[in-house]
Amino acid sequence: MSRAEPAFLGDARLRLLLFGGKGGVGKTTCAAAAALARARADAEGRYLLVSTDPAHSLADALGSLAVPPNLEVLELDAAASLERFRTRNGSFLREIASRGTFLTDSEIDRFLALSLPGLDELMAFLELTGWVEAGTYRLIVVDTAPTGHALRLVEMPRLLRQWLLALDALLAKHRYMRAVFSGKKDRDGVDAFLEGLALSVKRVGTLLADPVSCRFVPVLVAERLSVLETRDLVAALTQSRVALSEAVVNRLRPASPCPVCTAARGRQEEELRLLLVEPAAAPLAFWGVPLLGGEVRGSGLDSFWSGASRLSLPERSVPVPVPVEEAPTVLRPLPPVLPATSLLVLAGKGGVGKTTLACAAALHLAERSPASRVLLVSTDPAHSVADALGVAVGAAPVTVTEGLDAMEIDSAAGLEVFKLRYAEEIERFLGGILKGFDITFDREVLERLMDLSPPGLDEVMAVAALMDVFASKRYGLVVLDSAPTGHLVRLLEAPELVEGWVRAFFELLLRYRTVLRLPETTKALVTLSKNLKALRSLIADPARCGLFAVSIPTELALAETVDLVAACRRVGIAVRGLALNMVPPRGESCPLCLERSRASDAMKLRFQLAFPEMELAEVVDEGSPRGIPSLLALGNGLLGGRHDG
């Protein structure tokens, strides 16, 4: 390491600074600490710190800290942002729909209430667009959602362009008819609305690619799954032409005679070696931040960057006395999975070890009940199941062991297939109607109608498709490695919204069935509707569906776990136990280990008080197990016995 300072802390040219990465690596801490540093160093400038993660942590991270008067802090409320957008622009959207479709006023109102794609990321992007355009703030610092949904945020210019093209298609026929029958070719207020929005989207898209004015800073920890996810994140951001120049490696162990610290430092050095020699990482400057004894919150944020140092390739100076293949020690295992369970969900804040524990649980359950095959499914857009298992996993089930298959759902691809089949059917239908009838504009409207699909449709369609798995009778149990808390909650609550959209679209097809005949699309919508109803019935049945919450002993994780359990209760899903992962091992005389153990013990008590009715398992942080043998051993300890310690 060499002492210096990350450029994003002092570059006055920056207008937009985004922190992103795998959940639980310290994105919120980095974003809050950077915003505080910039605002305190420039009392004359106005600064904004904003969270776009549905499971916000900014308020918890800042605690009772007195924020400087020139720094505004906002946890973005996507629903409130959507309502403001509709209030400002609803008349334009309604006019566009009435000009370009054969819908009634009530049908238009119904679709406008449902049809905005990617609610959280869309609203976050539109709010950011407004702030950037207004020039109110010298710098906007963004605490993004975990990797998969952060990528959706930075890809929003492309998605919004598709949405704007769909809206423009609705207007094209009206413009043509007006020019033919009235001779008017001038643009009106509705055209100006679309043109203005398109220009704003273009400007922010340009800003995201400008390395002078914008910077995306990946945040990670020196663990294999985090390193691999960061590699994929950097590649995706580079492909999207988002400006990158620095990354932060958080929670690095200091040199120490303590055997626990020495083992952990050795494992981290091996991961850093893998990271720093990765070709995709070569253009980035990596900054290391040391592990501290307690959670960095409140006043601790002001000194967070004081320990940052520039990283270079480490020498192999430290042996690794504990092989990474060994399974962590499990204290107080989880309650056993009920025999009638069909769906088991592992859920929690990003970075708490959901994927590791989901893999471990699936391997154990497959070994315990070889006659009933188990399917392990990941719905997180940033999949890690394949990395954890050390087995190639894709969008279709592949065999992991004799009793276990695994798959990583590509929700975006599933929606694209649905749209493609719809477009092909539209093409066949329009190709068979009366010759000489001018359908150019109607064709484009119908083809782009699916681009106005509702928020979360892709993810809900993907999970609803699992009902086909249950119908096949091939698997007795599905273990779900879910997306991080905020997006899981949206997923659990989205079926009702999507059912409303399916019902509205289906009724539209029925109303115009004598004119618009789309039997394959109708059949697909009927299947989706049935699957959504079956999914809602399944998750509300405590005999067939259960959830294990996964957390870690920190204040931020506790707050998010409280929100998760409350959301599960709202939708009727049974929370059967809580796995407290990454409990620090006890060092005999190391000050750092002792401080971390004291903090962990205090947080364990807080968890017990927050969830007195719930069985609390403990998993000691002794490295990230990878590969089937170590994960199976973890699963056997997690679910296979009663050995309270």
C-alpha positions in Angstrom: 0.0 0.0 0.0 1.0 3.6 -0.6 -0.6 6.6 1.1 -2.5 9.1 -1.1 -6.1 10.0 -1.6 -8.8 8.7 -4.1 -9.2 11.3 -6.9 -13.0 11.4 -6.4 -12.5 13.0 -3.0 -10.8 16.1 -4.4 -11.8 16.4 -8.1 -13.9 19.6 -8.3 -15.0 18.9 -11.9 -17.2 15.9 -10.8 -21.0 16.4 -11.0 -22.1 12.8 -10.5 -20.4 10.2 -8.3 -22.0 6.7 -8.0 -20.9 3.9 -5.7 -22.0 0.4 -6.5 -21.2 -3.3 -6.1 -22.3 -6.5 -4.4 -24.6 -5.9 -1.5 -23.1 -5.7 2.0 -19.6 -4.5 0.9 -20.0 -1.0 2.2 -21.4 1.0 -0.7 -23.6 3.1 1.7 -20.6 3.8 4.0 -18.4 4.9 1.0 -21.1 7.1 -0.5 -21.9 8.8 2.8 -18.3 9.3 3.8 -17.5 10.7 0.3 -20.4 13.1 0.4 -19.5 14.3 3.9 -15.9 14.9 2.9 -16.8 16.8 -0.2 -19.4 19.0 1.5 -17.2 19.8 4.5 -14.3 20.8 2.2 -16.5 23.1 0.2 -18.9 25.0 2.4 -20.0 27.3 -0.5 -21.2 24.5 -2.7 -24.5 22.5 -2.5 -24.2 18.8 -2.4 -26.8 15.9 -2.6 -26.4 12.4 -1.1 -29.1 10.1 -2.5 -29.9 6.4 -2.1 -31.6 4.6 -5.0 -31.7 1.2 -3.2 -35.3 0.3 -2.3 -33.9 -1.1 1.0 -32.4 2.3 2.1 -29.6 2.4 4.7 -28.5 6.1 4.6 -30.4 7.2 7.6 -29.1 4.2 9.6 -25.5 4.9 8.5 -25.6 8.6 9.4 -27.3 8.0 12.7 -27.3 11.1 14.9 -24.4 12.7 13.0 -25.0 16.4 12.3 -24.9 16.7 8.6 -23.3 20.0 7.2 -26.0 22.5 6.1 -24.8 22.4 2.5 -25.4 18.6 2.2 -28.9 17.3 1.5 -29.6 13.6 2.2 -32.4 11.8 0.4 -33.6 8.2 0.4 -35.5 8.1 -2.9 -39.1 7.0 -2.7 -39.9 5.5 -6.1 -43.7 5.5 -5.6 -43.7 9.2 -4.6 -41.4 10.0 -7.5 -43.8 8.2 -9.9 -46.8 10.1 -8.5 -45.0 13.4 -9.0 -44.1 12.4 -12.6 -47.7 11.5 -13.3 -49.0 14.7 -11.8 -46.6 16.8 -13.9 -47.0 14.8 -17.1 -50.2 12.7 -16.9 -52.0 15.0 -19.3 -49.3 14.6 -21.9 -49.3 10.8 -21.5 -53.1 10.6 -21.7 -53.2 12.8 -24.8 -50.5 10.6 -26.4 -52.5 7.4 -25.7 -55.8 8.9 -26.9 -54.2 10.1 -30.2 -52.4 6.9 -31.0 -54.7 4.0 -29.9 -58.2 2.7 -30.1 -58.5 2.6 -26.3 -61.3 4.2 -24.3 -60.7 6.8 -21.7 -61.1 4.3 -18.9 -58.6 1.9 -20.6 -56.1 4.7 -21.1 -56.3 5.6 -17.4 -55.9 2.0 -16.4 -52.8 1.5 -18.5 -51.2 4.8 -17.4 -51.6 3.6 -13.8 -49.7 0.4 -14.6 -47.4 0.8 -17.5 -44.1 2.3 -16.5 -41.1 0.0 -16.9 -38.6 -0.6 -14.1 -40.2 1.6 -11.4 -37.3 2.0 -9.0 -34.5 2.5 -11.5 -36.7 4.5 -13.9 -37.8 7.0 -11.2 -34.3 7.2 -9.8 -33.0 8.0 -13.3 -35.6 10.6 -14.0 -35.0 12.3 -10.6 -31.3 12.3 -11.3 -32.0 13.8 -14.7 -33.9 16.6 -13.2 -31.3 17.4 -10.7 -28.5 17.3 -13.2 -30.4 19.5 -15.7 -31.3 22.1 -13.0 -27.6 22.4 -11.9 -28.7 22.9 -8.3 -25.9 20.8 -6.9 -22.2 21.0 -7.3 -22.0 17.2 -6.9 -24.6 14.4 -6.6 -23.4 11.3 -4.7 -25.4 8.2 -5.3 -25.6 5.1 -3.1 -26.9 2.6 -5.7 -28.8 -0.7 -5.3 -26.7 -3.9 -5.4 -25.0 -4.8 -8.7 -27.8 -6.2 -10.9 -30.2 -3.3 -10.3 -27.4 -0.7 -10.3 -26.6 -1.8 -13.8 -30.3 -1.3 -14.7 -29.9 2.3 -13.5 -27.0 3.1 -15.7 -28.6 1.3 -18.6 -31.7 3.4 -18.2 -30.9 5.8 -21.0 -31.2 2.9 -23.5 -34.4 1.6 -21.9 -35.9 5.1 -21.8 -35.1 5.6 -25.5 -37.2 2.5 -26.2 -40.0 3.8 -24.1 -39.9 7.2 -25.8 -39.9 5.5 -29.2 -43.0 3.6 -28.2 -44.7 6.9 -27.1 -43.6 8.6 -30.3 -45.1 5.7 -32.4 -48.5 6.5 -30.7 -48.2 10.1 -32.1 -46.9 9.3 -35.6 -50.4 8.4 -37.1 -51.9 11.5 -35.5 -49.2 13.7 -37.0 -49.7 12.1 -40.4 -53.5 12.5 -40.4 -53.2 16.1 -39.2 -50.8 16.9 -42.0 -53.0 15.3 -44.7 -56.3 16.7 -43.7 -55.4 20.1 -42.2 -52.0 20.8 -43.8 -50.5 21.5 -40.3 -47.1 20.1 -39.7 -46.1 22.2 -36.7 -45.2 20.4 -33.4 -47.5 21.0 -30.5 -47.1 20.7 -26.7 -47.2 16.9 -26.6 -44.4 16.7 -29.2 -42.4 19.3 -27.2 -42.9 17.1 -24.1 -41.4 14.1 -25.8 -38.6 16.0 -27.4 -37.6 17.6 -24.1 -37.6 14.3 -22.2 -35.6 12.7 -25.0 -33.0 15.6 -24.9 -32.7 15.2 -21.1 -32.1 11.5 -21.4 -29.5 12.1 -24.0 -27.7 14.6 -21.9 -27.6 12.4 -18.8 -26.5 9.4 -21.0 -23.6 11.6 -22.2 -22.8 12.6 -18.6 -22.5 9.0 -17.5 -19.9 8.4 -20.2 -17.9 11.6 -19.4 -14.9 10.7 -17.2 -14.4 14.3 -16.3 -17.9 15.0 -14.9 -19.0 11.5 -13.8 -17.4 8.6 -12.0 -18.8 5.1 -11.1 -16.8 3.6 -8.2 -17.1 -0.1 -7.7 -16.9 -1.2 -4.0 -15.9 -4.7 -3.0 -14.4 -6.8 -0.3 -11.5 -9.2 -0.8 -13.6 -12.4 -1.0 -14.1 -14.6 -4.0 -17.8 -14.0 -4.8 -17.3 -10.2 -4.4 -14.2 -10.2 -6.6 -15.9 -12.2 -9.3 -19.0 -10.0 -9.2 -16.9 -6.9 -9.4 -15.1 -8.3 -12.4 -18.5 -8.7 -14.1 -19.7 -5.3 -13.0 -16.6 -3.6 -14.4 -17.0 -5.4 -17.7 -20.7 -4.4 -18.0 -20.0 -0.8 -17.1 -17.2 -0.6 -19.6 -19.6 -2.1 -22.3 -22.2 0.6 -21.4 -19.5 3.3 -21.7 -19.9 4.4 -18.0 -16.9 6.3 -16.7 -14.6 4.2 -14.4 -11.2 5.0 -13.0 -11.1 3.9 -9.3 -12.4 1.1 -7.1 -12.5 0.6 -3.3 -11.6 -2.6 -1.5 -13.1 -2.4 1.9 -12.4 -4.1 5.2 -8.8 -5.2 4.6 -7.2 -7.0 7.6 -4.1 -5.3 9.0 -0.8 -7.2 9.6 -1.0 -8.8 13.0 0.5 -11.7 15.0 -3.0 -12.8 15.8 -3.6 -16.2 14.1 -7.2 -15.3 13.3 -6.2 -12.1 11.6 -3.2 -13.8 9.9 -5.4 -16.5 8.4 -8.0 -13.9 7.2 -5.2 -11.6 5.8 -3.7 -14.5 3.9 -7.1 -15.3 2.3 -7.6 -11.7 1.3 -4.1 -11.4 -0.2 -4.9 -14.4 -2.5 -8.2 -12.7 -3.6 -6.4 -9.4 -4.2 -3.8 -11.2 -6.3 -6.6 -12.6 -8.4 -8.3 -9.1 -8.6 -5.2 -7.0 -9.4 -3.9 -9.3 -12.2 -7.3 -9.4 -13.9 -7.0 -7.7 -17.3 -10.4 -5.9 -17.0 -9.1 -4.3 -13.7 -5.9 -3.0 -15.2 -7.1 0.6 -15.9 -8.5 1.0 -12.4 -6.8 2.4 -9.4 -7.7 0.2 -6.3 -7.9 1.8 -2.9 -7.8 -0.3 0.2 -9.7 0.6 3.4 -8.8 -1.2 6.6 -11.2 -3.4 8.7 -12.2 -1.6 11.9 -13.3 -3.1 15.1 -16.8 -1.6 15.1 -19.4 -0.7 12.5 -18.7 2.5 10.7 -21.6 4.8 11.4 -22.3 8.4 12.5 -19.2 10.3 13.4 -17.0 7.4 12.2 -17.8 8.4 8.6 -15.7 11.5 8.9 -12.5 9.6 9.4 -13.4 6.7 7.1 -11.1 7.8 4.3 -8.2 8.6 6.5 -7.0 5.0 6.4 -7.4 4.6 2.6 -4.2 3.5 0.7 -3.4 2.8 -2.9 -3.2 -1.0 -3.4 -0.5 -2.8 -5.4 0.0 -6.5 -6.0 0.8 -8.1 -2.7 3.8 -10.3 -2.0 3.1 -13.9 -0.8 4.2 -12.9 2.6 1.5 -14.5 4.7 0.7 -18.2 4.8 -3.0 -19.3 4.9 -3.3 -21.7 7.8 -7.0 -22.3 7.3 -7.8 -23.6 3.8 -10.7 -21.8 2.1 -12.3 -25.2 1.4 -13.1 -25.8 5.1 -16.7 -25.1 6.2 -17.4 -22.4 8.8 -18.4 -23.5 12.2 -22.1 -23.4 12.8 -23.5 -22.6 16.3 -27.2 -23.0 17.1 -28.3 -24.4 13.7 -31.6 -23.5 11.9 -34.8 -25.4 12.6 -35.3 -28.3 10.3 -37.1 -27.8 7.0 -40.7 -29.2 7.2 -41.3 -32.3 5.1 -44.2 -30.7 3.2 -42.2 -27.7 2.1 -42.2 -27.1 -1.6 -40.5 -23.7 -1.7 -37.7 -22.5 0.6 -36.5 -18.9 0.2 -33.1 -17.6 1.5 -33.4 -13.8 1.8 -31.7 -10.8 3.3 -29.5 -7.8 2.7 -27.0 -8.1 -0.1 -23.6 -9.4 1.0 -24.7 -11.3 4.0 -24.1 -14.7 2.5 -27.5 -15.7 1.1 -26.0 -17.5 -1.9 -23.5 -19.4 0.2 -26.2 -20.5 2.6 -28.7 -21.3 -0.2 -26.2 -23.5 -1.9 -25.3 -25.2 1.4 -29.0 -25.8 2.3 -29.8 -27.2 -1.1 -26.9 -29.6 -1.0 -27.9 -30.8 2.4 -31.6 -31.3 1.6 -30.7 -33.1 -1.6 -28.4 -35.5 0.2 -31.0 -36.0 3.0 -33.9 -36.9 0.7 -32.4 -38.5 -2.4 -35.8 -39.7 -3.6 -37.1 -36.1 -3.8 -35.0 -34.1 -6.3 -34.1 -30.5 -5.3 -33.8 -27.5 -7.6 -31.6 -24.5 -6.5 -32.7 -21.3 -8.3 -31.2 -17.8 -8.3 -33.4 -14.8 -9.0 -30.7 -12.2 -8.2 -29.8 -10.3 -11.5 -26.1 -10.5 -10.4 -26.0 -14.3 -10.0 -23.3 -16.0 -7.8 -24.6 -19.6 -7.6 -22.2 -20.9 -10.2 -19.3 -19.1 -8.6 -20.1 -20.5 -5.2 -20.6 -24.1 -6.4 -17.7 -24.1 -8.9 -20.1 -25.6 -11.5 -21.3 -24.0 -14.7 -24.9 -22.9 -14.2 -27.2 -21.3 -16.8 -30.8 -20.4 -17.5 -31.8 -24.1 -17.7 -31.4 -26.6 -14.9 -28.1 -28.4 -14.8 -27.1 -31.3 -12.6 -24.9 -30.4 -9.6 -25.1 -33.7 -7.7 -27.1 -36.8 -7.9 -30.1 -35.2 -6.2 -29.6 -31.5 -7.0 -30.1 -29.4 -10.1 -29.4 -25.6 -10.3 -30.3 -22.7 -12.5 -29.8 -18.9 -12.7 -32.9 -17.3 -14.1 -32.3 -14.7 -16.8 -35.4 -12.6 -16.2 -34.6 -10.0 -18.9 -34.1 -12.7 -21.5 -37.4 -14.3 -20.6 -39.3 -11.0 -21.2 -37.4 -10.4 -24.4 -38.6 -13.9 -25.7 -42.1 -13.0 -24.7 -41.9 -9.7 -26.6 -40.3 -11.4 -29.6 -43.1 -14.0 -29.9 -45.7 -11.2 -29.5 -44.0 -9.2 -32.3 -43.9 -12.3 -34.6 -47.6 -12.9 -34.0 -48.4 -9.2 -34.7 -46.5 -9.5 -38.0 -48.4 -12.6 -39.0 -51.7 -11.0 -38.1 -51.1 -7.7 -39.9 -49.7 -9.6 -43.0 -53.1 -11.3 -43.4 -55.5 -8.4 -43.3 -57.0 -6.6 -46.4 -54.5 -5.6 -49.0 -54.2 -1.8 -49.6 -55.3 -0.9 -46.1 -52.7 1.5 -44.6 -51.5 -0.1 -41.4 -48.1 1.4 -41.1 -48.7 3.4 -38.0 -51.0 0.9 -36.3 -48.3 -1.8 -36.9 -45.7 0.3 -35.0 -48.1 1.0 -32.2 -49.0 -2.6 -31.8 -45.4 -3.7 -32.0 -44.2 -1.3 -29.4 -47.1 -1.8 -27.0 -45.0 -4.3 -25.0 -42.3 -1.7 -24.4 -44.9 -0.1 -22.0 -45.0 -3.1 -19.7 -45.3 -2.6 -16.0 -42.5 -2.4 -13.4 -40.9 -5.6 -12.4 -42.7 -7.6 -15.1 -39.5 -9.5 -16.1 -38.7 -10.6 -12.6 -42.3 -11.6 -11.8 -42.6 -13.5 -15.0 -39.4 -15.4 -14.2 -40.5 -16.4 -10.7 -44.0 -17.2 -12.0 -42.4 -19.6 -14.5 -41.2 -21.6 -11.5 -44.9 -22.8 -11.2 -44.3 -24.8 -14.4 -41.5 -26.5 -12.5 -43.9 -27.5 -9.7 -46.5 -28.6 -12.2 -43.9 -30.9 -13.9 -43.6 -32.9 -10.6 -39.9 -33.3 -11.3 -38.8 -31.5 -8.1 -40.0 -32.0 -4.6 -38.4 -28.8 -3.3 -37.2 -25.6 -4.8 -34.6 -23.6 -2.9 -34.6 -19.9 -3.9 -31.5 -17.7 -3.7 -33.4 -14.4 -3.8 -32.4 -10.8 -4.9 -31.4 -8.5 -2.0 -34.1 -7.3 0.4 -35.5 -4.3 -1.4 -36.0 -6.0 -4.7 -37.3 -9.2 -3.0 -39.9 -7.2 -1.2 -40.9 -5.6 -4.5 -41.0 -9.1 -6.1 -43.2 -10.5 -3.3 -45.6 -7.6 -3.6 -45.5 -7.3 -7.4 -47.8 -10.2 -8.4 -50.9 -8.3 -7.6 -49.7 -5.3 -9.7 -48.7 -7.6 -12.6 -52.0 -9.5 -12.4 -53.7 -6.1 -12.8 -51.7 -5.4 -16.0 -52.3 -8.9 -17.3 -56.0 -8.6 -16.6 -56.2 -5.1 -18.3 -54.2 -6.4 -21.4 -56.3 -9.6 -21.6 -59.6 -7.7 -21.4 -58.3 -5.4 -24.2 -57.6 -8.4 -26.4 -61.1 -9.9 -25.6 -62.8 -6.5 -26.4 -61.2 -6.3 -29.8 -60.9 -10.1 -30.5 -62.9 -9.7 -33.7 -60.4 -7.2 -35.0 -57.1 -8.1 -33.3 -56.6 -11.9 -33.1 -53.5 -12.9 -31.2 -54.2 -16.5 -29.9 -50.6 -17.2 -28.8 -50.2 -14.0 -26.9 -53.6 -14.6 -25.3 -52.6 -18.1 -24.3 -49.3 -16.8 -22.8 -51.1 -14.2 -20.8 -53.6 -16.8 -19.5 -50.7 -19.0 -18.4 -48.9 -16.1 -16.7 -52.1 -15.2 -14.9 -52.6 -18.8 -13.7 -49.0 -19.0 -12.6 -49.3 -15.7 -10.6 -52.3 -17.0 -8.8 -50.6 -20.3 -8.0 -47.5 -18.4 -6.8 -49.5 -16.2 -4.5 -51.3 -19.3 -3.1 -48.0 -21.1 -2.6 -46.2 -18.3 -0.7 -49.2 -17.8 1.5 -49.3 -21.5 2.6 -47.0 -21.9 5.6 -47.1 -25.7 5.2 -45.6 -25.5 1.6 -43.5 -22.3 1.7 -41.0 -20.9 4.2 -38.3 -18.4 4.4 -35.0 -18.3 6.2 -33.8 -14.7 6.8 -30.0 -14.3 6.5 -28.3 -11.4 8.2 -25.0 -10.4 9.9 -24.4 -8.8 13.3 -24.4 -5.1 12.3 -26.8 -2.3 12.9 -27.6 -1.7 9.2 -28.3 -5.4 8.7 -30.6 -5.5 11.7 -32.6 -2.6 10.4 -33.0 -4.2 7.0 -33.9 -7.6 8.5 -36.7 -5.9 10.5 -38.0 -4.5 7.2 -37.7 -7.9 5.5 -39.6 -9.8 8.2 -42.4 -7.1 8.2 -42.7 -7.4 4.4 -43.0 -11.2 4.6 -45.7 -10.9 7.2 -47.6 -8.5 4.9 -47.7 -11.0 2.1 -48.2 -14.0 4.4 -44.9 -15.8 3.9 -43.7 -17.7 7.0 -40.3 -16.8 8.3 -39.0 -20.0 9.9 -35.7 -18.9 11.2 -32.8 -16.4 11.1 -29.2 -17.3 10.2 -26.8 -14.8 11.7 -23.8 -15.2 9.4 -20.3 -13.9 9.5 -20.1 -13.9 13.3 -16.5 -12.9 14.1 -14.2 -15.7 15.4 -12.8 -15.0 18.9 -9.1 -14.0 19.0 -7.4 -14.7 22.3 -5.6 -11.4 22.8 -5.9 -9.4 19.6 -7.5 -6.0 20.2 -9.2 -5.9 16.8 -10.7 -9.4 17.3 -11.8 -8.6 20.9 -13.5 -5.3 19.8 -15.3 -7.1 16.9 -16.4 -9.9 19.2 -17.8 -7.4 21.8 -19.7 -5.5 19.0 -21.0 -8.8 17.6 -22.2 -10.1 21.0 -24.1 -6.8 21.5 -25.7 -7.1 18.1 -26.7 -10.7 18.7 -28.6 -9.6 21.8 -30.3 -6.9 19.7 -31.4 -9.5 17.2 -32.8 -11.8 19.9 -34.8 -8.9 21.3 -36.1 -7.9 17.9 -37.1 -11.5 17.0 -37.9 -13.2 20.3 -40.1 -15.8 18.6 -37.5 -16.8 16.0 -34.8 -19.4 16.3 -31.4 -17.8 15.7 -28.6 -19.7 14.1 -24.9 -18.5 14.2 -22.3 -19.1 11.5 -18.7 -18.1 12.3 -16.8 -16.1 9.8 -13.9 -18.4 8.9 -13.6 -17.7 5.2 -16.1 -18.1 2.3 -16.6 -21.9 1.5 -16.5 -22.7 -2.2 -17.2 -25.9 -4.0 -19.5 -28.8 -3.2 -17.7 -30.6 -0.4 -17.3 -27.5 1.9 -20.8 -26.2 1.1 -22.3 -29.6 1.9 -20.4 -29.6 5.2 -21.8 -26.2 5.9 -25.3 -27.3 5.0 -25.1 -30.3 7.3 -24.1 -28.1 10.2 -26.7 -25.5 9.3 -29.7 -27.8 9.0 -28.5 -31.2 10.1 -28.3 -31.2 13.9 -28.8 -29.8 17.3 -25.4 -28.9 18.8 -26.0 -25.6 20.6 -22.7 -23.9 21.6 
